[in-house]
Amino acid sequence: MKKILIIILFCLINTNLLADKKFEKDLKKLSKVLIYAHEKDPYENTKTLSFLSEVKTVRFIDLSDTKCKKKTMLGGYHGIHLTKCFAESDPKRKEIIKYLDQIF
């Protein structure tokens, strides 16, 4: 029974290592990605997405300091970059234009 348990644990550890290596390889394939995050976003926030800020081809923009207010219809802080306030007055709004200029 002990041998079976050891074999199962060995297989699980190896599977996780392979998955981690594949994930790292996939991250390196990211090219010209723009990510907005807000620390109060209940889905994905600055902490959960922080690993992407280390990828050189990813432009990570933290919107936590924006003066714009969340809109429930746009998903609260998750959709703050979709608000009229952001489009008209937030200084970080120009990052989308820079991003589009780079990819087209």
C-alpha positions, 0 to 999 in steps of 0.5 A: 500500500505504501509503494502505491501511495509513493508512486501516486505522489511521484506521478502527481508531483511530476504532472505538476512540474510539467504543467508549470513548465508548460505554463511558463512556456505559454507565458513567454508566447504572450506578445503585446498584451495590455492588462488593466487591473484594479485592486478592488476588482472581485474577479481579478485584481492587482495581486492575482495578476501580478505575475503577469507584470514580470512578463516583458511583452505584457503592459500591466496597468494598475487602475486602483488610483483612478478618480472614476467611480465604478458602475454596477452595470459594467461589473463594478471595478472589473469594468471601470475602464469601460466607463465614460469617466475613464474614456474622457478623463483618466490619464491612463486611457491613452495606453489603449491608443498606444497599444493599438498603434503597436499592434497595427 
